[in-house]
Every structure is written in C-alpha cells, then in structure tokens.
C-alpha cells in the first residue's frame, strides 16, 4: 500500500457504501488470523511448557511486566489517532513517526539502564541481563507503529493480521528451537526480539512509505494530545492489570509467578482472540456513525449481544473444565496453574463485554473520559489485589474475576452517557446470555458432581474425557436456555448470519444504511 497521493493527502479512503463491506471483511480477516495465531500460540505454549520450567517463565515475566508497557507506547494512542481522525497528511504522519521512534530510543536506553533496579526489586539477579537484552525490542517495535496504523486506517486488516501471524510463527519456531538445545529462559527472550523484528520488517514491506523530515505547523499537537490521553489510559489500565504480577514476583518467587502467569495468560487469551482483534475494526466503523446516534446505539447493542452469546458460554465452560484443559495442555507439573485458571474462568465472559467500553469512548473522540474512568477502574482492581494477596496466587485470580463483575455496569453507564446508551440498554443486550450460562453451568454441575469427571483430573485420559463430555453437556444446556429465554432461535440466526457474512462467498452486497 502507498498511503499518500502526490499532494500528500491520505487516499485509500472508504466511502460510506463500502464501510460495512470493508468492516466485515476486516473482521473476518482479523478473526481468522487471530485463530491461526492462536493455533501457533497453543502449539508453542504446550511445547515450551514441557521444555522449560515455571521458574524460566517467571524470570521472563518479571521483565515483560515492564517492557511490554514500553513496547506498547506507539500502538496505544498513535494507532487510534491515525485511525480516528477525519483526515491525515503525510507530513502529520511523518511527525508522528519521528516522535514514536525518538520515544522508543529513549525508552530503550532507560529500560536497559534500569535493569539492575528491577533485579533488586524482584530479588533475582537473572533479571538484569534479561532486561538489558529485552530493551532492544522496544526500539524495534517503535519504528513500525505508524506504518501499521496507516494500514489499519485504510482498513487493510488482512495485511496487518497476516503480518502478525508470520511474527507469531517466527517467535514460536525460534523459542522452541532454542529451548530444545538448552537455552532455558533465553529461548523466550530471543523469541520476543524475533517477533518484534518480524513485525517491523513486515510493516515496512506492506506500507511502502518513507517518512519525510519533521515539519512545524502541520497540526500535530492535537494528535499528540489525543494519543497522550489514550496512552495515559492504557498505562493506568496496564499497571492495574499487571499489579498482580508485581505482587507475586515480589512476595513469592519466580516459580510461583511462572505458575500464575500460565493461568493468567490463558485467561487473557480470550480477550486477545475475541475482542481485541476487533478493536480497530469497530473503531473504524463506529467512528463513521457519529452523525447517526440511533444507528450507533443499534450497532453497539448488537455487538454486545454477540459478544455476550459467545463470551458468557466460554467463561462458564472454562470454569468447569479449566483444570482439565491445563492438565492436557501443559502436563502434570503445571497442576497448580489449573486450579488458579479455574478461578479466572468466571471472569472471562464479563471481561469480554467490558472491553467494549473503549470502543464507545474512542469512536466518539473522548479519550479523556476513558482515562478518567480507567483511574477509577485501577483503584478498584488494585484494592481487590491487596485484599486478596494473603490468599496467594489463587486469591489474586479470584480478585480478577470479582473486579470484572463489579465494574461493567458503572463503566457502561459512564461511557454511554454522551450517546444516550444507558445501563438498561446494556443489561437488555446481555442479561439473557448471562442467566442462560449460569443456569446451564449449575445444571451441568448437578449432573457430573460425584462422578469421576468431577475434581482434579488424575491423568490425561480422564482430563480429555472430562473436557469433551462436560463441554458438550454444558453447550447443549446453554443453547437450550438461550432459545428458551429468547422465545425462539433469533440469537442463533443472528450468529449464523454474521458467520455467513464473514465467509468470503457470503459477504453481503447491501449498502451500509440498509445493513446496520
């Protein structure tokens, strides 16, 4: 893609009639790539869990808790401002490129210099060389962010997704190869650097644009202010979401952190696979509906219903079979991770719903409101962590689930006020799926309680049988409850229609006004 024309204006612009088609196509490509990436991630995680120890993962987690925040400087804020603005010139994009690149260089140097401080905080000398090496990935990532943002603005989500899948494959191959020859935690470190390098090379190859020298007076200041609000919100949210890792690494040891982090990664995986891929697609589509409030609310309610339909079922099912899944994936030495993951399960569905809050704030151009809400969210989450710390890693997992049940209603009330999307609209969109999942879960427990399927799996065969049987039973009961509460099969038809639209042969030829 060549993003700017001869006059310097951004030219791959979607017209109104193309918006739904491009949004659906982008969603299909993104979700498909995410699931392909998920397969690679599962293969890599399963093999690495058998080649490395919990302590290896724990040492790397101590460093990535901070390095991932710095690596996200450009992708959280600058991506959104490039996508959301009505127009952007090559001079503005060039200024943003030099800002993110310079910031990446400063953060790289600063993080490497702070490596010894991290080692003292975690009381683990291995942290120092790992942090100094990992710092390189910060700068490598920074120089690709504006290119990726321009691809997303033009709704080339299939290209962005393919690039991410290739990078995931690079990480998986490199990490497994090095782990097999005995590199230990260094296999993970080099794999992360390989991932960043692959993304950057791919972004520059896909977006054929060379930044010009910085210029004054092209309107960059407002864009920086927007990005700063978004990144400020991301930073506050990041610290609240990683405060548990800090507490465990500080209070316990690398092995305990490794066990907890495996469970947490499985928990967070669902957001990264189901709603995070759609974040930029939804932002690009909803941002163009600001002139039609009724259409905006209708699209938002439909999105919540689809996410609730899938998410609430996944959450309850994984609560029931979480220990079995971990036993199958990672082996017996990770059994404690299975117990922790089962406590994360009840929060998965509401976590997916909660992630949609950001779509509202950003699509209507209110990152400041999102930042203010995130400060409230962070305070509540951190308070729950502190209260749960005496219970150990399992207590922090339960605190996570509790936070996601406490926060959504006030979050949607606050986010929805500017567009008149109230609490009643949110509850009406999701309550039937919530009730259906709880009822189906309770009935499933009543059936399997007292059988060999109940409790920690003694071996792989029992774990596999329990996963298949319990999931099939729960799924049948859940679909029945959803049908009953909706007095028909409307949700199933809606999901089937969406799946047909996502399929290449079934994309609709209707206009955006007719379809949304």
Buried (B, 14 or more C-beta within 10 A) or exposed (E): BEBBEEEBEBEBEBEEEBBBBBBBBBBBBBBBBBBBBBEBBBEBBBBBBEBBBBBBBBBBBBBBBBBBBBBBBBBBBBBBBBBBBEEBBBBBBBBBBBBBBEBBBBBBEEBBEBBBEBBEBBEBEBBBBBBBBBBBBBBBBBBBBBBBBBBBBBBBBBBBBBBBBBBBBBBBBBBBEBBEEEBBBBBBBBBBBBBBBBBBBBBBEBBEBEBBEBEEEBEBEEBBEBBBBBBBBBBBBBBBBBBBBBBBBEEBBBBBBBBBBBBBBBBBBBBBBBBBBBBBBBBBBBBBBEEEBEBBBEBBBBBBBBBBBBBBBBBBBBBBBBBBBBBBBBEEEBBBBBBBBBBBBBBBBBBBBBBBBBBBBBBBBBBBBBBBBBEBBBEBBBEBBEEBBEEBBBBBBBBBBBBBBBBBEBBBBBBBEBBEBBBEBBBEBBEBBBBBBBBBBEBBBEBBEEEEBEBEBEEEEBBBBBBEBBBEBBBEBBBBBBBEBBEEEEBBEBBEEBEEBBEEEEBEEEBBEEBB
